[in-house]
Amino acid sequence: MTNTILKTAIAGIALFAALTATSVQAETRLTLKTGGTSSSYYQMAVQLAEALKAGTNGDVIATVEDSQGSVQNVMESGIRSGNYIFSTPPALINQAMEGEGAFEGKTNPKFADIRALFPFPSLTMHFVAKGDEGVISFSDLEGKSILLGKGSFGAREGEKYLGLFGLNDKVTVADAELGNAVAALKNRQIDAFVTAGSYPAPNVIEAAAGSGVSIVSMTDEEVAETGRTRLVIPAGTYPGVDEDVITTSLPVIIYAGANVSDDTAYLVTKTFWEQKEKLVDTAPWWRGVTPEMLESVTSKMHPGAIRYYEEIGIDVPASIR
């Protein structure tokens, strides 16, 4: 009897150990890096991490890390071990591989192994002015004080557009940080501000609350002159803006570092798309993410991601395979 009980106990322990080992082996851990903790991109990363966990019943666990921006995200792909995924505009991947721009003198052979997975909400340009006209044009900014911010993509792009459309000498650029833009607009310290973020942008929603705002809508000719990607912010996205707003965007893609296996890339990509509608319920900026945005990928796609896209009938061009 004692031997029987002992054998049963040993068998039970062995079964528990086997099940535990299988569970541990099945769990995939990722490091996910997008933006700083105060940015909408960090919020998106947290939402994505939660979606990956929910969509795999806890088999994929993503740790979200604070980031100083897209350049840092790419740089770290050259030194990270394990499953590292991150967001960045496609152009930076090409620069990293060529050792150009911010990557001059900082090349790393692992940059060549970076592979694309799926789109992320784009950086979307907003020229926001006080008033309740809804949609306005660049000429309506003449004579106004405008806050561009400092050092960000939106600030650089905003400054470029003022030059492109003849506004340099017709506006006053406010010397302040973008974080003060909404309060400054409501207190009439400025007439307008520029921000670049996924839509709907939280600071634009905040600015529109109560008094309403007007947003610059560009012509197709103006969009072409910027050299950026055309994007339409749908009517009703912001209170009081009841027409579509045509603007520009900088596509953003989620990429995998060199150590991400085909199976992991497949699982993460598949789970993202299967959870996308639930992500939209979490935050509307996910609504703008579509398979068509894969057209902005100019470097190689991960074989694991390609496997999923082929399963659902999305053609991946030979140039990025």
C-alpha atoms as one frame of an Amber mdcrd trajectory, in Angstrom:
protein
   0.000   0.000   0.000   2.786   2.374   0.952   4.628   1.678  -2.295   1.446
   2.276  -4.280   0.858   5.639  -2.563   4.495   6.582  -3.105   4.358   5.679
  -6.791   1.137   7.635  -7.217   2.672  10.673  -5.518   5.793  10.484  -7.693
   3.669  10.164 -10.825   1.636  13.195  -9.759   4.764  15.254  -9.146   6.169
  14.216 -12.517   2.923  15.178 -14.274   2.836  18.563 -12.503   6.461  19.190
 -13.445   5.769  18.290 -17.067   2.733  20.570 -17.235   4.649  23.392 -15.567
   7.562  22.973 -17.980   5.177  23.026 -20.937   3.530  26.194 -19.601   6.874
  27.947 -19.102   8.091  26.854 -22.489   4.913  28.134 -24.159   5.201  31.605
 -22.618   6.883  34.133 -24.897   8.342  37.274 -23.349   8.884  40.444 -25.356
  10.393  43.852 -24.762   8.302  46.546 -26.439   9.682  50.059 -26.956   7.797
  52.963 -28.576   7.768  56.388 -26.900   8.238  58.258 -23.634   5.922  57.660
 -20.690   4.108  60.954 -21.258   3.480  60.282 -24.958   0.489  58.733 -26.697
   2.885  56.167 -28.179   3.691  54.822 -24.736  -0.045  54.491 -24.088  -0.359
  52.600 -27.367   2.440  50.257 -26.343   0.660  49.491 -23.072  -2.570  48.822
 -24.970  -0.733  46.598 -27.455   0.925  44.650 -24.634  -2.476  44.067 -23.019
  -3.949  42.960 -26.358  -1.117  40.491 -26.968  -1.593  38.997 -23.512  -5.371
  38.762 -23.859  -5.236  37.421 -27.407  -2.853  34.598 -26.481  -4.360  33.764
 -23.088  -1.209  34.957 -21.406   1.227  33.103 -23.652   2.757  36.390 -24.844
   3.923  38.807 -22.146   5.296  42.145 -23.337   7.237  44.460 -21.037   6.835
  48.087 -22.113   9.907  50.285 -21.754  10.212  54.060 -21.756  11.899  55.464
 -24.863  13.564  58.716 -25.864  12.346  58.276 -29.415  12.601  56.342 -32.656
  16.366  56.711 -33.080  16.988  55.135 -29.677  14.553  52.338 -30.511  16.514
  51.446 -33.636  19.906  51.798 -31.957  18.940  49.362 -29.216  17.990  46.708
 -31.759  21.714  46.307 -32.368  22.526  45.382 -28.780  19.394  43.670 -27.468
  19.141  39.961 -26.831  15.828  38.167 -26.679  12.567  39.240 -28.298  12.842
  42.979 -28.874  10.156  44.790 -30.877   9.847  48.535 -31.384   8.218  51.332
 -33.361   9.895  53.680 -35.807   9.233  55.378 -39.159  10.434  53.217 -42.096
  12.873  55.896 -43.265  14.957  55.481 -40.090  15.479  51.779 -40.803  16.959
  52.641 -44.169  19.172  55.320 -42.606  20.396  52.863 -39.970  21.324  50.291
 -42.587  23.154  52.888 -44.660  24.813  54.645 -41.706  23.211  57.957 -42.618
  21.563  60.791 -40.678  21.412  60.109 -36.956  23.233  56.804 -37.556  26.320
  58.243 -39.213  29.340  56.595 -37.612  27.071  54.340 -35.539  26.501  51.423
 -37.888  25.821  47.943 -36.549  25.626  44.745 -38.649  22.483  43.731 -36.720
  20.590  46.646 -38.292  20.481  44.567 -41.467  18.447  41.942 -39.594  15.618
  44.288 -38.546  12.318  43.075 -39.986   8.859  44.688 -40.248   5.787  43.199
 -38.556   2.731  45.477 -38.792   1.673  49.167 -38.920   1.263  51.419 -35.905
  -0.792  54.648 -35.722   0.901  57.304 -37.852   2.377  60.594 -36.686  -0.294
  62.963 -37.988   0.233  66.687 -38.482  -2.300  69.020 -36.845  -2.340  72.809
 -37.235  -4.837  73.797 -34.542  -6.250  77.329 -34.130  -8.708  78.827 -31.697
 -12.168  79.510 -33.066 -15.057  77.359 -34.162 -14.742  77.548 -37.947 -14.010
  73.826 -38.105 -11.845  73.551 -41.206  -9.511  76.386 -42.265  -6.576  76.865
 -44.646  -2.964  77.943 -44.149  -3.817  81.473 -45.254  -6.107  81.769 -42.227
  -3.021  81.573 -39.992  -1.644  84.877 -41.299  -1.115  87.444 -38.554  -1.459
  84.889 -35.791   0.930  83.718 -33.072   1.676  80.017 -33.391   3.413  77.604
 -31.025   5.590  75.003 -32.733   7.323  73.471 -29.722  10.979  72.467 -29.793
  12.981  69.523 -31.039  10.114  67.219 -31.991   9.095  65.900 -35.401   6.004
  68.109 -35.253   8.069  71.211 -34.510  10.477  70.548 -37.376   7.695  69.698
 -39.785   5.616  72.682 -38.705   8.543  75.035 -39.304   9.052  73.488 -42.733
   5.411  74.025 -43.684   5.467  77.677 -42.625   8.327  78.162 -45.083   6.763
  76.089 -47.861   3.490  78.011 -47.794   4.868  81.530 -47.393   4.013  82.091
 -43.745   7.450  82.687 -42.232   7.062  86.470 -42.242   3.321  86.422 -41.674
   3.106  84.648 -38.314   4.736  85.059 -34.915   6.319  81.882 -33.572   5.767
  81.608 -29.813   8.722  80.636 -27.632   7.163  77.958 -25.438   7.001  74.207
 -24.938   4.282  72.172 -26.635   3.099  70.892 -23.261   1.808  74.415 -22.544
  -0.067  74.710 -25.844  -3.609  73.949 -24.710  -3.507  76.267 -21.705  -1.862
  79.006 -23.771  -4.541  78.664 -26.487  -7.408  78.814 -24.016  -5.835  81.784
 -22.209  -5.393  83.584 -25.570  -1.608  83.742 -25.161  -1.315  82.121 -28.591
  -3.661  81.801 -31.554  -2.607  78.365 -32.782  -0.286  75.435 -32.190   1.217
  72.569 -34.165   1.249  69.008 -32.914   2.133  65.665 -34.489   0.644  62.535
 -33.028  -1.808  59.803 -33.821  -5.365  60.983 -34.239  -7.459  61.705 -32.304
  -4.692  63.599 -30.477  -5.443  64.043 -26.761  -4.183  67.647 -26.698  -6.430
  68.579 -29.644  -9.449  67.007 -27.946  -8.621  68.940 -24.782  -8.260  72.188
 -26.732 -11.596  71.608 -28.460 -13.451  70.995 -25.204 -15.725  73.904 -24.412
 -14.589  76.588 -26.859 -13.970  74.558 -30.012 -11.035  74.678 -32.416 -10.321
  75.032 -36.111  -7.922  72.733 -37.956  -6.015  73.389 -41.177  -7.059  71.125
 -44.044  -4.544  70.944 -46.894  -5.067  70.746 -50.628  -3.670  67.761 -52.487
  -1.144  70.118 -54.098   0.057  71.246 -50.675   0.352  67.644 -49.503   2.440
  66.799 -52.566   4.728  69.764 -51.890   5.525  68.482 -48.395   6.676  65.106
 -49.689   4.788  63.371 -46.900   1.999  60.778 -46.913  -1.564  62.055 -47.386
  -3.937  61.250 -44.536  -7.586  62.053 -43.937  -8.821  62.725 -40.411 -12.512
  61.791 -40.651 -15.244  64.356 -40.023 -16.380  64.335 -36.420 -13.065  63.141
 -35.012 -12.824  66.404 -33.070 -15.743  68.360 -31.574 -16.970  71.025 -33.963
 -14.880  69.809 -36.915 -17.637  68.366 -39.082 -15.678  67.958 -42.322 -12.827
  65.669 -43.291  -9.413  67.190 -42.620  -6.733  66.460 -45.213  -3.283  66.525
 -43.698   0.066  64.734 -43.813   1.493  61.894 -41.802   4.666  60.011 -41.094
   3.991  56.252 -41.218   5.134  54.222 -38.211   5.778  50.479 -38.258   6.403
  47.895 -35.540   9.697  46.117 -36.230  11.374  43.046 -34.774  15.005  42.855
 -33.742  17.421  40.223 -35.010  16.592  37.572 -32.400  12.840  37.309 -32.951
  12.013  33.868 -34.357   9.623  33.190 -37.230   7.095  31.572 -34.888   7.165
  34.526 -32.481   6.827  37.055 -35.292   3.908  35.077 -36.706   2.147  34.867
 -33.333   2.614  38.547 -32.502   1.479  39.721 -35.953  -1.526  37.390 -36.024
  -2.598  38.377 -32.520  -2.318  42.091 -33.272  -4.656  41.925 -36.271  -7.094
  39.593 -34.513  -7.246  41.971 -31.542  -7.407  45.155 -33.591 -11.153  45.754
 -33.237 -10.863  45.397 -29.472  -7.994  47.888 -29.563 -10.281  50.329 -31.406
 -12.755  49.981 -28.540  -9.902  50.847 -26.168  -8.750  53.954 -28.090  -9.936
  55.328 -31.453  -6.409  55.992 -32.758  -6.226  52.296 -33.687  -9.024  52.780
 -36.207  -6.622  54.400 -38.667  -4.363  51.330 -38.807  -5.092  49.340 -41.968
  -3.286  46.659 -44.014  -2.825  49.281 -46.747  -0.297  51.007 -44.477   2.090
  48.119 -45.143   2.825  49.896 -48.428   5.084  52.256 -46.467   7.463  49.403
 -45.561  10.630  49.780 -47.634  12.940  47.287 -45.889  12.415  43.567 -45.365
   9.311  42.008 -43.829   9.772  39.301 -41.205   9.197  35.783 -42.630   6.883
  35.022 -39.708   4.752  38.068 -40.521   4.757  37.141 -44.213   3.401  33.699
 -43.290   0.413  35.323 -41.573  -0.250  37.812 -44.381  -0.214  35.001 -46.934
  -2.731  33.067 -44.824  -5.193  35.960 -44.920  -4.611  36.773 -48.585  -2.463
  39.913 -48.315   0.139  40.049 -51.069   3.596  40.985 -49.802   5.716  42.483
 -52.613   8.831  40.583 -53.625  10.925  43.679 -52.901  10.355  43.415 -49.134
  10.410  39.633 -48.730
